[in-house]
Amino acid sequence: MKVLPAIKTCLSFFGVGVLVRYLRSVREDKAKREAWTTFFVVLLAFSFSVFCRTIWLEWASGQSRFLWNGSLMIATNDGYYFAEGARDLLNGSIFSPANQPNDLSPVHEGLSILTYFSVLLINFFVTILNFFIGICNYFLDFFYLEITPLEKANVDTIFAAFPAFFSSVVAIPLVLIGRELGSRALGLVAAVLASLSATYYRRTMAGFYDTDVLVIGLPCVLMYGFVRMATKKDLTALMTIFVSSAVSIWFYKQSFVICGAMSGLFLLYTLAFERKNKLFYLAFFLSLIGESNLFLSVKLLLAVAFFISFKINREVFYKNAIFTLIALSALALLATNDLIDMIRYRVIAYITRTSTVVANTPFYFLDVNTTISEVGRVNFLTIMRELCSTVPLFVMSMFGLFLLCIKRPVFLLSLPFLVLALISFKAGMRFIMYGVVPASFGLAYLFFSFYQMALGKFDGGRIFGYLNSKIPMKVVGFVMLCVVSVAVVADFYVLGGAKFNWTSNSLDVGRVDFGLRLSLVFDVVVACVLFAAFQKRKRGVLAVASVLLCGVCSVLSVNPWLGNLRNYFVGTVLHPNEIRVLADLKKRAGREDYVISWWDYGYPIRYYADTKTLVDGAKHSGSQNFAVSYIFLQSQVQAANLARLDVEYTEKAFRERSQLTNIYGTNLADIASDYTNDNINDLLNRELLRRDLKLPEKTRDVYIYIPQSIIRIARTVFLFSRRDITNGDSWGAPYYFGGDFKLENDVFKFNESGKFEVFKKDVTFKVNDTGPHKLNKFVTISYPNNKFKKEVLEGDPNSKYYAIHLSNYGKIFVMEKAVYESTFVKLFMLEEYDPELFEPVSVNAWAKVYKLKK
């Protein structure tokens, strides 16, 4: 009998007794039970999103071409921008980052700072765990056993895994919004649909380390604050609105568009439904303060002060003097918010796409937005498929959204998300992903509204209340649920949805068996739907039938998104061999040196070589790209002269803010002023051709980096300098055509129909069955045993066309003489560098780096 007290004492010692008592209180306390249920539903939705995103991580980890020094590489160019900032913060501290002046390292950007603290937090927990492992090993040593200590976080791996975790945050506010709308199950299905939507997944999958990971999630938290204000009217809603708006703007300044739009719609909602409630106006003004351009630290201090004051005496905020002071302060901050002009400029740049990039200047450059695929205009059919995979699902989601906005007008606050998606007509595909929030809620609400109707649980309010008194809504709900189920099944099996199916067979790629992984996903989805639908419901025949129909709708709607996970895999920005030359360069170049390459590679260069660049993912307007394009397209003499001039004048512009470079957005204005009395064409066509051109004093080394991946975009690169920038006349891209081929009897065919053929033996080529046209030379480049080899077949010396066969890449290009003699072709393809101007630093078949000797 004395054993039981001893057991109880032991359990109490380990805290089990406290846990048991707490679980009993949860069972008896409805509020606690509701809170824990919500917590587990949120955890389920969040974990589900993270779980699905880890598929790419496991697949890519088994691909050697995705690894550098044993770590996964980032799969998006812009990711290296924030990676550079995080690296400099980790090499220094949050107060003194290890970056040098004017290197454009984003040490103050939200994503870099968030990554910095994430790494510190992970390493802190690793240290704690290793401490306990050390204690365990002390005792295990007696048994000749040992637990291997954990290694500290690998930063590069964290960059790749970071999006899988933080992009899934969007599921949290969506579940909470669903709860405020009356159904956690609604929020759960909407969260699953939104987090796995194809357009959102592609921009937030593991490896896509970019601001997109939170660009929707944080505004959704603000939306949750507004919805909670409409339902609960409490301090939690106020603080959520204040803090989330502040953090959203801090993390991504362009979020001002969607946050400001939601604030405006909330004001209209207040005027329509809560015009006499000062708490709603206070929420509106707090959102304006959060969206102002005050420092985040100031906003957070204001939030703490407001929270304490409101807790002590909330009535003081309803007094006219205090309320008026807050209102005037918010409006003053809105009036002086420079984000408005920044957003207006961005919108105009995306939508108008004018060829004159620099306003009020005499220069006409090519607009870069016309050459970037992700900002290309899209049609409505593409928008529907990107948001909901199939057109029928999109139609159903919009109908559900319409019903939801009628029943709960506060959900009209989601319209800014939908409007931004529709802006993609003009602004490009990158904006479509904003529409996943209203589209997912609309589809989920359609299923659950008919389900609730079938069970007699649907509160139609003023709209459906009259119908409910005249028509048996249970019958209507069940019939409509049947209709929707038939439509979803028909879409899946008849109209094309089945092509996204992932359950048909197993696909083994690398270390991942997708059949097993996605079968688990399928089971989780079914379990979630059935649990949510059966919770606190009568289990009659109608209920069981309704649950099954609702489950079919939800699972088959999720199916296209899961199919996208299986079929969508992307590579990394650079191949390890392309990075290897940058790593070699880092050992030789200084941090103040410049590396010239196309803007696509600007951020990776700064991350791996730790040098400066002339252009990058943010600095690539037509005026800035012109010089780099000119360097690649023109002769080595012209390239060497302009490379030295552009670098030195770039540094000069940092020191002398009154320079024309800062006014016109290009160094050419200053260079022409100093060398040709403001005549740009004389500078480009005469002065830069001189080998004896007197150049500025050399202050740093300059390098040219050319990776093999640039060969597929070379025509676009050349296009930026193929124009008269004094009048805007474009000469078009030079003749440079080629790519993958099919070889038949020494004939290189670019497609099966033979529209473009190159004949090696005859040194000729045909285009669209015209020709044959004579070639000046047919050059074959290969790398046997990693050594450069060139074979030349001579053709007609009077021909202006040349063919270069890059055997290692399986590509062939036909080009005109100007391209053949360009710096790009001479340095990268032919390795015929001018020893007076350049010297090789690190070259291989994949990439080459040359140092400027002038």
Buried (B, 14 or more C-beta within 10 A) or exposed (E): EEEEEEEEEEBEEEEEBEEEEEEEEBEEEEEBEEEBBBEEBBEBBBEBBBBBBBBBBBBBBEBEEBBBEEBBBBBBBBBBBBBBBBBBBBEBEEEEBBBEEEBBBBBEBBBBBBBBEBBBEBBEEBEEEBEEBEEEBEEEEEEEEEEEBBEEBBBBBBBBBBBBBBBBBBBBBBBBBBBBBBBBBBBBBBBBBBBBBBBBBBBBBBBBBBBBBBBBBBBBBBBBBBBBBBBEBEBEBBBBBBBBBBBBBBBBBBBBBBBBBBBBBBBEBBEEEBEEEBBBBBBBBBBBBBBBBBEBEEBBEBBEEBBEEBEEEEEEBEEEEBBEEBBEBBEEBBEEBEBBEBBEEBBEBBBEBEEEBBEEBEBBBBBBBEBBEEBBEBEEEBBBBBBBBBBBBBBBBBBBBEBBBBBBBBBBBBBBBBBBBBBBBBBBBBBBBBBBBBBBBBBBBBBBBBBBBBBEBBEBEEEBEEEBEEEEBBEBBBEBBBEBBEBBBEBBEEBBBBEBBBBEEEEEBEEBBBBEBBBEBBEBBBEBBBEBBBEEBEEEEBBBBBBBBBBBBBBBBBBBBBBBBBEEBBBBBBBBBBBBBBBBBBEBBEBBBBBBBBBBBBBBBBBBBBBBBBBBBEBBBBBBBBBBBBBBBBBBBBBBBBBBBBBBBBBBBEEEEEBBBEBBBBBBBBBBBEBBEEBBEBBBEEBBEEEEBEBBEEEBBBBBBBBBBBBEEBBBBBBBBBBEBEEEEEEEBBBBBBBEBEEEEEBBBBEEEBEBBBBBEBBBBBBEEEEBBBBBBBBBBBBEEEEBEEEEBEBBEEBBBBBBBBBEBEBBBBBBBBBBBBBBBBBBBBBEBBEEBBEEBBBBBBBBBBBBBB
